Protein backbone atom coordinates (compact mmCIF):
# COMPACT_ATOMS: atom_id res chain seq x y z
CA UNK A 1 0.00 0.00 0.00
CA UNK A 2 3.02 2.26 -0.18
CA UNK A 3 3.00 2.99 -3.92
CA UNK A 4 0.82 3.24 -7.02
CA UNK A 5 3.52 1.72 -9.22
CA UNK A 6 4.84 -1.85 -9.21
CA UNK A 7 8.24 -2.45 -7.68
CA UNK A 8 10.70 -5.25 -7.00
CA UNK A 9 11.33 -6.90 -3.68
CA UNK A 10 14.94 -7.48 -2.74
CA UNK A 11 15.99 -10.89 -1.43
CA UNK A 12 19.02 -11.60 0.70
CA UNK A 13 22.24 -11.10 -1.19
CA UNK A 14 20.70 -8.25 -3.17
CA UNK A 15 18.89 -10.71 -5.44
CA UNK A 16 15.76 -9.74 -7.35
CA UNK A 17 12.55 -10.92 -5.74
CA UNK A 18 8.91 -10.74 -6.71
CA UNK A 19 7.29 -7.81 -8.45
CA UNK A 20 4.88 -6.21 -6.01
CA UNK A 21 1.61 -5.03 -7.55
CA UNK A 22 0.43 -2.54 -4.96
CA UNK A 23 -3.16 -2.22 -3.87
CA UNK A 24 -5.01 -0.14 -1.33
CA UNK A 25 -8.11 -0.57 0.81
CA UNK A 26 -9.84 2.19 -1.17
CA UNK A 27 -9.78 -0.08 -4.24
CA UNK A 28 -10.90 -3.20 -2.37
CA UNK A 29 -14.62 -3.99 -2.18
CA UNK A 30 -14.42 -5.65 1.26
CA UNK A 31 -14.16 -2.56 3.50
CA UNK A 32 -17.21 -1.07 1.83
CA UNK A 33 -19.43 -4.12 1.44
CA UNK A 34 -18.69 -6.89 3.94
CA UNK A 35 -20.85 -7.19 7.03
CA UNK A 36 -20.78 -9.53 10.02
CA UNK A 37 -23.27 -9.92 12.84
CA UNK A 38 -20.36 -10.18 15.29
CA UNK A 39 -19.01 -6.78 14.23
CA UNK A 40 -21.83 -4.85 12.57
CA UNK A 41 -21.07 -1.71 10.64
CA UNK A 42 -22.80 0.20 7.85
CA UNK A 43 -22.65 -1.11 4.30
CA UNK A 44 -21.76 1.71 1.91
CA UNK A 45 -24.03 2.69 -0.95
CA UNK A 46 -23.01 1.77 -4.48
CA UNK A 47 -22.91 5.47 -5.40
CA UNK A 48 -20.45 6.20 -2.57
CA UNK A 49 -18.16 3.32 -3.58
CA UNK A 50 -18.32 4.23 -7.27
CA UNK A 51 -17.40 7.84 -6.52
CA UNK A 52 -14.33 6.72 -4.54
CA UNK A 53 -13.23 4.29 -7.26
CA UNK A 54 -13.64 6.92 -9.98
CA UNK A 55 -11.66 9.50 -7.99
CA UNK A 56 -8.88 6.97 -7.25
CA UNK A 57 -8.81 5.91 -10.91
CA UNK A 58 -8.51 9.49 -12.20
CA UNK A 59 -5.75 10.43 -9.75
CA UNK A 60 -3.70 7.24 -10.19
CA UNK A 61 -4.12 7.33 -13.98
CA UNK A 62 -2.81 10.89 -14.00
CA UNK A 63 0.29 9.65 -12.13
CA UNK A 64 0.73 6.75 -14.55
CA UNK A 65 0.21 4.21 -11.78
CA UNK A 66 -1.51 0.86 -11.41
CA UNK A 67 -5.17 0.45 -10.49
CA UNK A 68 -5.32 -2.91 -8.74
CA UNK A 69 -9.02 -3.43 -8.00
CA UNK A 70 -9.64 -6.22 -5.46
CA UNK A 71 -12.96 -8.05 -5.65
CA UNK A 72 -14.48 -10.71 -3.39
CA UNK A 73 -17.37 -12.75 -4.83
CA UNK A 74 -19.33 -12.61 -1.58
CA UNK A 75 -19.12 -8.80 -1.63
CA UNK A 76 -19.25 -7.68 -5.27
CA UNK A 77 -21.40 -10.62 -6.36
CA UNK A 78 -24.79 -9.05 -5.60
CA UNK A 79 -26.79 -7.90 -8.66
CA UNK A 80 -26.67 -4.16 -7.92
CA UNK A 81 -22.97 -4.36 -7.14
CA UNK A 82 -22.24 -6.12 -10.44
CA UNK A 83 -24.08 -3.24 -12.12
CA UNK A 84 -21.88 -0.80 -10.19
CA UNK A 85 -18.75 -2.65 -11.32
CA UNK A 86 -20.00 -2.52 -14.92
CA UNK A 87 -20.53 1.23 -14.57
CA UNK A 88 -16.98 1.61 -13.24
CA UNK A 89 -15.55 -0.41 -16.14
CA UNK A 90 -17.60 1.62 -18.62
CA UNK A 91 -16.25 4.82 -17.05
CA UNK A 92 -12.62 3.64 -17.28
CA UNK A 93 -13.07 2.52 -20.89
CA UNK A 94 -13.83 6.13 -21.74
CA UNK A 95 -10.09 6.79 -21.48
CA UNK A 96 -8.10 5.61 -24.48
CA UNK A 97 -4.92 4.71 -22.63
CA UNK A 98 -6.23 2.11 -20.16
CA UNK A 99 -4.94 -1.46 -20.33
CA UNK A 100 -6.92 -4.30 -18.74
CA UNK A 101 -4.63 -7.18 -17.86
CA UNK A 102 -4.06 -10.02 -15.44
CA UNK A 103 -1.64 -9.48 -12.58
CA UNK A 104 0.80 -11.87 -14.28
CA UNK A 105 0.67 -9.81 -17.48
CA UNK A 106 1.24 -6.57 -15.56
CA UNK A 107 4.19 -8.02 -13.63
CA UNK A 108 5.79 -9.40 -16.80
CA UNK A 109 5.31 -6.16 -18.70
CA UNK A 110 6.56 -4.00 -15.85
CA UNK A 111 9.65 -6.14 -15.24
CA UNK A 112 10.48 -6.08 -18.98
CA UNK A 113 10.52 -2.27 -18.77
CA UNK A 114 12.32 -1.86 -15.42
CA UNK A 115 15.76 -3.09 -14.40
CA UNK A 116 16.33 -4.40 -10.90
CA UNK A 117 18.31 -2.10 -8.63
CA UNK A 118 18.72 -3.35 -5.04
CA UNK A 119 18.91 0.27 -3.87
CA UNK A 120 15.39 0.94 -5.20
CA UNK A 121 13.84 -2.40 -4.25
CA UNK A 122 11.65 -2.97 -1.21
CA UNK A 123 13.30 -4.95 1.56
CA UNK A 124 10.80 -7.49 2.81
CA UNK A 125 11.86 -8.94 6.17
CA UNK A 126 9.34 -11.77 5.78
CA UNK A 127 11.01 -13.25 2.69
CA UNK A 128 13.98 -15.35 3.70
CA UNK A 129 15.45 -17.08 0.67
Backbone as CSV, one residue per row, in Angstrom:
resi,resn,N_x,N_y,N_z,CA_x,CA_y,CA_z,C_x,C_y,C_z
1,UNK,0.812,-1.200,0.000,0.000,0.000,0.000,0.853,1.260,0.000
2,UNK,2.124,1.112,-0.281,3.022,2.264,-0.183,3.367,2.879,-1.529
3,UNK,2.684,2.468,-2.597,2.996,2.990,-3.919,1.789,2.808,-4.834
4,UNK,1.817,3.478,-5.977,0.820,3.242,-7.020,1.492,2.644,-8.251
5,UNK,2.768,2.346,-8.134,3.522,1.722,-9.216,4.105,0.400,-8.722
6,UNK,4.180,-0.595,-9.607,4.839,-1.850,-9.209,6.296,-1.607,-8.812
7,UNK,6.834,-2.546,-8.061,8.238,-2.447,-7.681,8.749,-3.844,-7.333
8,UNK,10.076,-3.982,-7.348,10.704,-5.252,-7.002,10.896,-5.364,-5.496
9,UNK,10.855,-6.592,-5.023,11.329,-6.896,-3.681,12.782,-7.341,-3.799
10,UNK,13.537,-7.118,-2.762,14.944,-7.483,-2.744,15.137,-8.648,-1.774
11,UNK,15.704,-9.736,-2.274,15.986,-10.893,-1.434,17.377,-10.758,-0.830
12,UNK,17.683,-11.630,0.106,19.017,-11.598,0.704,20.071,-11.735,-0.393
13,UNK,21.180,-11.091,-0.188,22.242,-11.103,-1.185,21.957,-10.171,-2.349
14,UNK,21.066,-9.229,-2.136,20.699,-8.254,-3.172,20.191,-8.915,-4.462
15,UNK,19.476,-10.028,-4.287,18.889,-10.705,-5.443,17.475,-10.192,-5.689
16,UNK,17.093,-10.217,-6.961,15.763,-9.743,-7.348,14.690,-10.705,-6.842
17,UNK,13.684,-10.141,-6.209,12.553,-10.925,-5.736,11.328,-10.691,-6.597
18,UNK,10.180,-10.897,-6.016,8.914,-10.740,-6.709,8.646,-9.294,-7.099
19,UNK,7.809,-9.133,-8.110,7.291,-7.813,-8.452,6.038,-7.607,-7.617
20,UNK,6.046,-6.561,-6.832,4.882,-6.211,-6.013,3.921,-5.393,-6.863
21,UNK,2.659,-5.810,-6.895,1.606,-5.033,-7.553,0.774,-4.409,-6.442
22,UNK,1.049,-3.158,-6.127,0.429,-2.541,-4.958,-1.087,-2.399,-5.092
23,UNK,-1.726,-2.425,-3.956,-3.164,-2.222,-3.869,-3.420,-1.347,-2.649
24,UNK,-4.651,-0.940,-2.485,-5.008,-0.137,-1.328,-6.441,-0.461,-0.941
25,UNK,-6.763,-0.284,0.322,-8.113,-0.571,0.814,-9.178,0.197,0.049
26,UNK,-8.847,1.396,-0.446,-9.845,2.193,-1.170,-10.254,1.564,-2.494
27,UNK,-9.451,0.630,-3.006,-9.776,-0.080,-4.243,-10.079,-1.553,-3.983
28,UNK,-10.508,-1.856,-2.790,-10.902,-3.204,-2.374,-12.382,-3.128,-2.000
29,UNK,-13.184,-4.057,-2.474,-14.618,-3.995,-2.179,-14.954,-4.361,-0.733
30,UNK,-14.109,-5.132,-0.077,-14.417,-5.653,1.259,-14.697,-4.575,2.314
31,UNK,-13.880,-3.527,2.443,-14.159,-2.557,3.504,-15.491,-1.819,3.322
32,UNK,-15.964,-1.776,2.108,-17.211,-1.073,1.832,-18.445,-1.975,1.941
33,UNK,-18.269,-3.268,1.659,-19.435,-4.125,1.443,-19.605,-5.292,2.404
34,UNK,-18.546,-5.715,3.073,-18.690,-6.887,3.942,-19.325,-6.501,5.276
35,UNK,-20.113,-7.400,5.793,-20.851,-7.188,7.032,-20.810,-8.481,7.828
36,UNK,-20.737,-8.360,9.145,-20.783,-9.532,10.018,-21.627,-9.196,11.242
37,UNK,-22.441,-10.116,11.651,-23.272,-9.922,12.840,-22.388,-9.642,14.054
38,UNK,-21.248,-10.328,14.134,-20.364,-10.181,15.288,-19.709,-8.801,15.362
39,UNK,-19.580,-8.133,14.223,-19.008,-6.777,14.226,-19.766,-5.922,13.212
40,UNK,-21.006,-5.586,13.534,-21.830,-4.854,12.572,-21.294,-3.446,12.298
41,UNK,-21.437,-3.054,11.066,-21.074,-1.706,10.640,-21.896,-1.398,9.399
42,UNK,-22.004,-0.144,9.034,-22.802,0.196,7.851,-22.198,-0.379,6.573
43,UNK,-23.062,-0.735,5.649,-22.653,-1.106,4.302,-22.799,0.156,3.460
44,UNK,-21.745,0.486,2.707,-21.756,1.712,1.912,-22.676,1.574,0.707
45,UNK,-23.196,2.691,0.252,-24.026,2.688,-0.949,-23.141,2.502,-2.180
46,UNK,-23.745,1.958,-3.227,-23.011,1.774,-4.476,-22.511,3.108,-5.023
47,UNK,-23.305,4.160,-4.886,-22.910,5.471,-5.397,-21.668,5.992,-4.666
48,UNK,-21.615,5.757,-3.360,-20.455,6.196,-2.575,-19.198,5.439,-3.024
49,UNK,-19.308,4.137,-3.168,-18.161,3.323,-3.582,-17.701,3.728,-4.980
50,UNK,-18.658,3.862,-5.893,-18.324,4.225,-7.268,-17.622,5.581,-7.329
51,UNK,-18.052,6.523,-6.515,-17.400,7.842,-6.517,-15.952,7.743,-6.030
52,UNK,-15.705,6.912,-5.042,-14.328,6.715,-4.544,-13.474,6.052,-5.614
53,UNK,-13.997,4.995,-6.232,-13.227,4.290,-7.263,-12.920,5.196,-8.446
54,UNK,-13.887,6.006,-8.862,-13.642,6.922,-9.977,-12.565,7.946,-9.615
55,UNK,-12.650,8.512,-8.422,-11.655,9.500,-7.991,-10.266,8.875,-7.899
56,UNK,-10.169,7.674,-7.338,-8.878,6.973,-7.254,-8.339,6.697,-8.656
57,UNK,-9.217,6.213,-9.534,-8.810,5.915,-10.910,-8.237,7.159,-11.589
58,UNK,-8.957,8.267,-11.521,-8.505,9.486,-12.196,-7.159,9.967,-11.660
59,UNK,-6.994,9.953,-10.347,-5.745,10.434,-9.749,-4.576,9.500,-10.053
60,UNK,-4.788,8.198,-9.939,-3.703,7.242,-10.194,-3.359,7.207,-11.681
61,UNK,-4.363,7.285,-12.541,-4.115,7.327,-13.980,-3.263,8.537,-14.336
62,UNK,-3.580,9.673,-13.751,-2.807,10.891,-14.001,-1.342,10.718,-13.619
63,UNK,-1.084,9.922,-12.583,0.289,9.653,-12.130,0.965,8.566,-12.958
64,UNK,0.181,7.857,-13.777,0.735,6.747,-14.550,0.878,5.487,-13.735
65,UNK,0.091,5.350,-12.673,0.211,4.207,-11.781,-0.719,3.059,-12.129
66,UNK,-0.750,2.092,-11.244,-1.514,0.861,-11.408,-2.786,0.920,-10.575
67,UNK,-3.904,0.617,-11.205,-5.173,0.446,-10.495,-5.339,-1.048,-10.291
68,UNK,-5.228,-1.485,-9.068,-5.321,-2.911,-8.741,-6.605,-3.100,-7.929
69,UNK,-7.713,-3.292,-8.629,-9.019,-3.431,-8.004,-9.159,-4.842,-7.427
70,UNK,-9.516,-4.933,-6.146,-9.638,-6.223,-5.458,-11.123,-6.516,-5.238
71,UNK,-11.547,-7.669,-5.731,-12.960,-8.052,-5.651,-13.110,-9.393,-4.929
72,UNK,-14.135,-9.471,-4.102,-14.477,-10.706,-3.394,-15.877,-11.122,-3.842
73,UNK,-16.064,-12.350,-4.291,-17.375,-12.748,-4.833,-18.518,-12.564,-3.850
74,UNK,-18.264,-12.762,-2.567,-19.327,-12.611,-1.576,-19.689,-11.154,-1.334
75,UNK,-18.854,-10.223,-1.798,-19.123,-8.797,-1.633,-19.646,-8.192,-2.937
76,UNK,-18.887,-8.309,-4.006,-19.246,-7.677,-5.275,-20.314,-8.477,-6.025
77,UNK,-20.555,-9.704,-5.605,-21.400,-10.620,-6.361,-22.900,-10.359,-6.335
78,UNK,-23.356,-9.385,-5.612,-24.790,-9.050,-5.598,-25.167,-8.323,-6.892
79,UNK,-26.406,-8.493,-7.364,-26.788,-7.904,-8.662,-26.520,-6.406,-8.789
80,UNK,-26.884,-5.609,-7.794,-26.668,-4.162,-7.924,-25.181,-3.818,-7.894
81,UNK,-24.412,-4.618,-7.223,-22.972,-4.360,-7.142,-22.279,-4.727,-8.456
82,UNK,-22.762,-5.776,-9.112,-22.244,-6.116,-10.435,-22.552,-4.972,-11.399
83,UNK,-23.748,-4.405,-11.296,-24.080,-3.238,-12.121,-23.133,-2.078,-11.832
84,UNK,-22.816,-1.866,-10.554,-21.885,-0.800,-10.187,-20.510,-1.063,-10.802
85,UNK,-20.043,-2.297,-10.734,-18.753,-2.652,-11.317,-18.774,-2.421,-12.827
86,UNK,-19.873,-2.784,-13.477,-20.000,-2.525,-14.917,-19.936,-1.032,-15.215
87,UNK,-20.566,-0.221,-14.379,-20.528,1.234,-14.573,-19.090,1.758,-14.400
88,UNK,-18.367,1.198,-13.436,-16.979,1.614,-13.244,-16.135,1.237,-14.468
89,UNK,-16.308,0.023,-14.963,-15.551,-0.412,-16.144,-15.899,0.458,-17.343
90,UNK,-17.175,0.752,-17.520,-17.603,1.624,-18.617,-16.948,3.002,-18.491
91,UNK,-16.899,3.534,-17.289,-16.252,4.823,-17.045,-14.775,4.772,-17.443
92,UNK,-14.057,3.728,-16.998,-12.619,3.641,-17.278,-12.345,3.406,-18.754
93,UNK,-13.258,2.746,-19.445,-13.066,2.518,-20.887,-13.206,3.802,-21.693
94,UNK,-13.724,4.836,-21.077,-13.828,6.126,-21.743,-12.477,6.808,-21.934
95,UNK,-11.437,6.261,-21.343,-10.085,6.791,-21.478,-9.341,5.862,-22.442
96,UNK,-8.711,6.427,-23.434,-8.098,5.611,-24.483,-6.807,4.913,-24.109
97,UNK,-6.237,5.248,-22.972,-4.917,4.715,-22.629,-4.956,3.703,-21.481
98,UNK,-6.091,3.057,-21.264,-6.231,2.112,-20.158,-6.038,0.688,-20.681
99,UNK,-5.222,-0.068,-19.968,-4.942,-1.457,-20.328,-5.526,-2.356,-19.254
100,UNK,-6.366,-3.310,-19.655,-6.922,-4.302,-18.737,-6.087,-5.566,-18.889
101,UNK,-5.541,-6.045,-17.794,-4.629,-7.180,-17.864,-4.690,-7.987,-16.575
102,UNK,-4.195,-9.215,-16.653,-4.059,-10.019,-15.441,-2.859,-9.507,-14.652
103,UNK,-2.798,-9.872,-13.401,-1.645,-9.477,-12.576,-0.355,-10.043,-13.164
104,UNK,-0.396,-11.273,-13.664,0.800,-11.867,-14.285,1.262,-11.047,-15.473
105,UNK,0.311,-10.627,-16.309,0.673,-9.815,-17.477,1.285,-8.483,-17.053
106,UNK,0.708,-7.858,-16.045,1.236,-6.572,-15.565,2.652,-6.763,-15.021
107,UNK,2.859,-7.781,-14.210,4.187,-8.022,-13.629,5.218,-8.299,-14.716
108,UNK,4.864,-9.122,-15.703,5.793,-9.405,-16.803,6.120,-8.141,-17.601
109,UNK,5.092,-7.385,-17.932,5.309,-6.163,-18.704,6.165,-5.171,-17.921
110,UNK,5.811,-4.963,-16.647,6.557,-3.996,-15.850,8.014,-4.420,-15.711
111,UNK,8.262,-5.700,-15.422,9.649,-6.143,-15.237,10.437,-6.088,-16.542
112,UNK,9.768,-6.208,-17.698,10.480,-6.082,-18.978,10.888,-4.631,-19.253
113,UNK,10.240,-3.693,-18.566,10.516,-2.270,-18.771,11.384,-1.660,-17.668
114,UNK,11.634,-2.419,-16.591,12.324,-1.861,-15.421,13.414,-2.805,-14.934
115,UNK,14.633,-2.307,-14.910,15.757,-3.093,-14.400,15.685,-3.181,-12.884
116,UNK,16.265,-4.221,-12.353,16.334,-4.402,-10.901,17.520,-3.639,-10.351
117,UNK,17.264,-2.816,-9.352,18.311,-2.100,-8.634,18.061,-2.331,-7.149
118,UNK,18.943,-3.059,-6.465,18.720,-3.348,-5.041,18.511,-2.097,-4.199
119,UNK,19.071,-0.976,-4.630,18.912,0.273,-3.873,17.477,0.794,-3.934
120,UNK,16.766,0.470,-5.021,15.393,0.940,-5.198,14.352,-0.088,-4.770
121,UNK,14.781,-1.322,-4.544,13.840,-2.400,-4.252,13.375,-2.347,-2.799
122,UNK,12.191,-2.888,-2.575,11.654,-2.965,-1.212,12.300,-4.127,-0.480
123,UNK,12.745,-3.889,0.709,13.303,-4.952,1.555,12.155,-5.551,2.344
124,UNK,11.907,-6.806,2.123,10.800,-7.489,2.808,11.395,-8.431,3.848
125,UNK,11.267,-8.100,5.127,11.865,-8.944,6.170,11.202,-10.308,6.304
126,UNK,10.063,-10.504,5.664,9.342,-11.770,5.781,9.767,-12.780,4.734
127,UNK,10.531,-12.333,3.732,11.006,-13.245,2.690,12.437,-13.625,3.026
128,UNK,12.644,-14.855,3.361,13.982,-15.347,3.704,14.361,-16.466,2.724
129,UNK,15.066,-16.090,1.671,15.453,-17.079,0.674,16.946,-17.030,0.485
